[in-house]
């Protein structure tokens, strides 16, 4: 083989290597974004459950415009996507924290917090 052909082979291997590394980084980034979207969706679902409890009359198992007694349902505390906890401050405030099982960097996981005051939902992406 000539020197030019060897140079083209080496150049081709370098280009393919760079493309593979870029693909790995893009896959990791997309995976974290996807997990963040899923955790946000699940936290919003829990927020709607809390608001349903808040608006429902006590005789039907609700809070009658009070969040006291509400908690994340046991079957939704741990899912395939993460874990969820609620901090209730009666009468009208709930904070739901979702921690995903996808590591962003080091030991930091995807974290999303939703604060509900009355029936107003505020979302904060922590990581």
ZIDAMO-V967812 format. One line per field, one symbol per residue. ss: DSSP state (H for helix, E for strand, L for the rest). psi: psi as a letter, one per 30 degrees, with the letter a starting at -180 (. if undefined). burial: b if it has 16 or more other ideal C-beta (glycine too) atoms within 10 Angstrom, else e. A space follows every 50 residues. Layout:
# ZIDAMO-V967812
ss = ???
psi = ???
burial = ???
This chain:
# ZIDAMO-V967812
ss = LLHHHHHHHHHHHHHHHHHHHHHHHHHHHHHHHHHHHHHHHHHHHHHHHH HHHHHLLHHHLLLLLLLLLLLLLHHHHELLLEEEEEEEELLLEEEEEEEE EEEEELLEEEEEEEEEELLEEEEEELL
psi = kleeeeeeeeeeeeeeeeeeeeeeeeeeeeeeeeeeeeeeeeeeeeeeee eeeefklefggafihkfkfklkkeffejaffalklkjkjlfgkkkkkkjl gkkekcgklkkkkkkkjcgkkkkkje.
burial = eeeeeeeeeeeeeeeeeeeeeeeeeeeeeeebeebbebbbebbbebbebb bebbeeeeeeebbeeebeebebeeeeeeeebbbbebebeeebebbbbbbb ebebeeeebbbbbbbbeeeebeeeeee
